[in-house]
C-alpha cells in the first residue's frame, strides 16, 4: 500500500569531510619512532619554534584545542626519547605533531540515525519538541563513531535542524571508573574465565570497586602466584580487557551537541561503534535514563554494549551480560513491563526475538517474536530501534531484507500488556530505497535505529544506502489502521 501521509522532510544529513579529530600516528617500528624523535631533537630551538608556528598556522583553525591532543601524543612516545635534557613546550608540541594525524570522522558516511526527546525542553514553543539525533559516522578504514545533532519539530510538524559546528571534540575518559563486582564476575564466567586466578583477583574487592583497586589486586595475584602459567596470563589479560571495555567519559558543557563525538576507546571496538539505538527510558519510579545499545567491532568479532547517560555530557559504557548477548540489533523498550525490562534482539541473523530481564545489563532466554513473512523481508528481519508506546500497542519499526539484498522498512504492532503477542504487521514496506537514495556505499538500503512520536505523527529518521541520512514522517493513525488496530 501507499501511505498517503508519508512526508520526506527537506533536511538531508550529508557527510562532511572537514570535521576532523586528531589521532595518534605512531609507527609500529621502534627504530622508526626513535629516528623521527632524533630528527626533532637535532634541530635548534629557533628552528623548532619556526616549524611549530608553521604547523599551527595551517592546522590550529581546524580544532577547538589543538595543543592538548598533541601533548597527549607526545606522552605516548616519551619512553623512546633518549635525550636527558629537559624539553621545552615548543619541542614537545612539535614532537607530538610528528606523531599525530587528522581523522575525518564522517568522510565516508553519516547514517543509521536514531532520535530521542532532548532532556532540555526549556523555551520550546507550545506544541513543539526539541530532539537529539544520533548518527553513525564512518571515515577512513571504515571506523565508526557516534555523532549528535539537535533540532526542533514544530507544532505543525515541520522539522528544523540546528547549525552544525565546524569542530568536533572527543570526551575526557575517566582513568579510574567504578565497576559492579557482581556484573564483572558474571561476565568473566560467560567468557570462560571463572577459575582460581579470577577468584583470587575478585574476592578481596568491594561490591563496587575502582580501576585502581582492580589493578592492585591483579598485581598482587601476579606477584604471589608461582609459576606464572599461560592460563594465569590469559585470565589476567581477560580481566584487564574487560575493565577496558567498561569505561566512563565526560564532555565539557561548553561544547555544542554537534561538537561531541564518541570515538572507539576500548580494545573490543577498535574498528568501530556501530548502530547506536538510543531510547529515553522511564523507570517505575519516574527516573529517566537514556540508554543506547550498540555493536562494538574489533575487526574480527562483534560485542553488544550499552551506553547510559542522563544529560549527554556524562556517559557510562558497559558490556552486556547473558547468553542472549551475541548478535546485533538489540533495542530496549522505553519502560518496564510488569516490573521487567524488555528488549528486542536478533539471535540468528534471520528472525526478530524478544526477551525480559530484571536487570538492563543481563539478558537471556530470547523467544522468537517475528519470522520473515513477505518476499521483501524473506532473507531476514530485525528492528529499526526501540518500540514506541501507543494506545493501540507497541509500535515496532522493522527492517526486512529481500531479493538482491534490498533493505526496506516495515512495521509491526505488539500487545501493550503482553508484547510477545503480535497484533499486526505490514504486508508491504513503509519505506523502501528509491531514486538517488538507492546509490551509496551499500546500495539499495533504507535503515533506521530509532523513531519517536510527535503528537499523532511518527518521526522516522533513516539512512540511505550506508551513505547519508534523511527524515520522514507519517500519520500514526494511518499506520495503526494499516496494522489492523
C-alpha positions, -999 to +999 in steps of 0.1 A: +000+000+000+010+036-004+009+058+027-008+090+016+006+109+046+042+099+042+063+130+040+100+133+033+114+164+050+140+186+033+166+182+060+193+160+044+222+149+066+253+145+045+288+135+054+313+164+058+350+157+054+361+189+071+350+177+105+382+162+119+398+150+151+435+144+160+446+108+164+479+092+171+501+085+141+528+063+156+548+038+135+549+002+147+587+001+144+607+013+175+635+022+151+612+045+131+600+062+163+634+069+176+646+081+142+618+106+140+624+118+175+661+121+167+654+145+138+632+166+161+659+168+187+686+176+163+672+210+152+678+242+171+652+257+193+648+285+169+640+261+140+617+241+163+597+273+171+596+282+134+584+248+123+558+246+151+544+281+142+541+270+105+522+239+116+499+258+139+491+284+112+480+255+089+461+234+115+451+254+145+419+268+129+406+233+123+404+224+160+389+239+191+420+228+211+450+215+191+476+215+218+460+191+242+460+161+218+495+170+205+508+169+241+489+136+247+505+120+217+539+133+228+535+115+261+529+082+241+564+083+227+582+097+258+597+062+266+615+064+233+631+098+240+669+092+246+678+128+255+682+136+292+679+174+287+645+190+296+624+197+266+605+230+261+568+231+255+576+241+219+597+209+213+571+187+230+543+201+208+564+196+176+572+160+185+536+155+193+527+168+159+551+144+142+532+115+158+497+129+151+473+129+122+439+142+114+410+118+110+379+128+091+351+112+112+323+112+086+342+114+053+327+082+041+292+081+055+268+096+080+240+071+085+219+048+107+202+076+129+181+073+160+161+101+176+151+109+212+135+137+231+161+162+243+164+163+281+162+201+280+128+213+267+131+248+283+120+276+260+104+253+234+072+267+218+039+251+228+033+220+207+069+217+195+096+193+206+134+196+208+152+164+199+186+148+198+196+128+167+224+103+170+242+091+138+269+066+129+298+084+113+323+065+092+357+076+080+390+062+067+393+025+074+356+023+079+359+031+116+326+041+130+318+066+158+287+083+172+279+119+164+249+140+175+227+167+160+199+187+176+168+202+162+131+211+166+099+196+155+075+225+152+038+223+162+028+220+125+052+190+120+080+209+102+115+198+112+144+222+117+180+211+123+203+233+143+235+245+127+263+220+128+297+232+142+328+230+121+346+214+151+344+180+169+358+170+202+363+137+219+354+134+256+377+130+285+378+094+295+378+088+333+410+069+341+396+054+373+360+043+367+339+022+391+327-013+384+300-035+400+316-067+413+286-090+406+283-080+370+320-082+365+321-118+378+291-128+357+309-116+325+341-134+334+321-166+339+305-161+304+339-156+289+352-188+303+374-173+330+357-185+361+388-200+377+410-198+407+430-169+394+400-148+387+386-156+421+418-146+437+416-112+420+379-106+426+374-119+462+391-091+481+374-063+461+343-045+475+309-048+458+318-016+440+354-011+431+376+013+410+401+005+383+429+013+407+415-013+432+414-038+404+450-031+392+463-035+427+446-069+430+458-081+396+494-070+405+492-088+439+479-121+423+506-120+396+533-114+423+521-141+446+514-168+421+542-191+410+549-204+385+533-179+361+514-202+337+499-193+303+465-199+319+472-172+346+484-148+320+453-153+299+430-148+328+447-116+340+447-103+304+410-110+301+403-092+334+422-061+321+404-064+287+370-065+305+379-035+326+390-016+295+356-024+279+337-007+307+345+030+309+332+065+317+336+097+297+327+133+301+322+162+277+326+198+286+292+216+290+307+244+267+306+220+237+276+222+214+259+188+209+272+186+173+308+190+187+306+159+209+319+127+194+320+092+209+350+076+192+362+040+199+380+037+232+382+001+243+400-029+226+368-045+216+357-015+195+389-006+177+371-009+143+340+009+153+310+018+174+281+007+152+244+014+151+236+030+184+199+027+192+191+054+218+159+053+238+146+075+266+137+050+293+115+059+322+117+036+352+088+028+375+098+055+400+099+081+373+137+082+369+147+089+333+178+073+318+189+075+281+202+041+271+218+031+238+227-004+227+254-006+201+277-031+184+314-029+193+336-043+165+373-050+166+378-062+131+372-099+140+342-101+164+312-081+175+301-075+210+268-057+220+274-029+245+253-004+265+256+033+269+240+051+298+235+089+301+211+113+317+224+145+301+245+137+271+275+151+289+284+122+312+283+087+297+290+052+310+298+024+286+292-012+298+294-047+285+261-065+284+259-099+301+239-131+295+236-159+270+214-138+247+241-111+242+256-124+210+242-106+179+234-071+165+203-051+168+193-051+205+167-025+213+154-017+248+117-009+254+112+026+268+098+014+301+094-018+322+065-042+315+051-058+347+083-049+365+107-064+339+129-047+314+121-058+278+144-060+248+141-068+211+171-086+196+183-108+168+199-140+177+202-160+144+206-134+117+171-142+104+143-136+130+133-110+155+133-120+191+120-106+224+134-112+260+128-099+295+151-093+325+151-078+359+184-061+351+191-040+320+227-053+319+218-091+318+198-109+291+189-145+284+161-167+273+151-150+240+119-160+223+111-157+186+087-128+181+086-124+143+098-146+114+102-134+078+068-133+062+067-113+029+091-115+000+106-081+008+117-095+042+123-131+032+160-131+039+159-117+074+141-092+096+151-071+125+142-039+144+148-003+135+151+009+171+132+007+203+094+000+203+071+031+207+042+030+231+008+039+216-027+035+229-032+006+204+000-013+214+038-013+210+047+000+176+079-017+163+096-002+132+113-031+115+137-037+086+135-065+061+160-078+036+147-094+004+159-101-031+192-085-042+199-076-005+174-048-007+166-033+027+131-020+033+115-005+065+083-020+078+063-021+110+046-044+134+022-039+164+026-058+197+001-061+226+006-034+251+004-057+282+020-088+266+044-078+238+050-114+229+016-112+211+017-097+176-014-078+167-005-069+132+023-063+107+026-045+074+024-067+043+042-040+022+071-017+031+065+016+048+097+029+032+120+015+006+150+027-014+143+048-044+159+073-067+193+086-057+188+071-023+195+037-038+231+046-045+258+045-019+285+025-001+259-003+003+233+003-024+195-004-021+192+002+017+170+022+040+176+017+077+169+034+110+180+029+146+151+047+163+119+069+158+097+090+181+061+102+182+052+139+179+015+142+186-001+119+160+029+118+137+057+092+136+090+109+131+113+084+113+150+093+106+165+069+082+198+061+064+201+058+026+225+031+013+250+035+042+260+070+029+237+097+042+205+102+062+171+119+059+139+122+080+104+112+071+071+114+089+038+096+086+004+098+103+003+074+133-034+069+127-029+058+091-001+035+102-021+019+130-050+014+107-027-004+082-016-026+112-052-036+120-055-016+151 
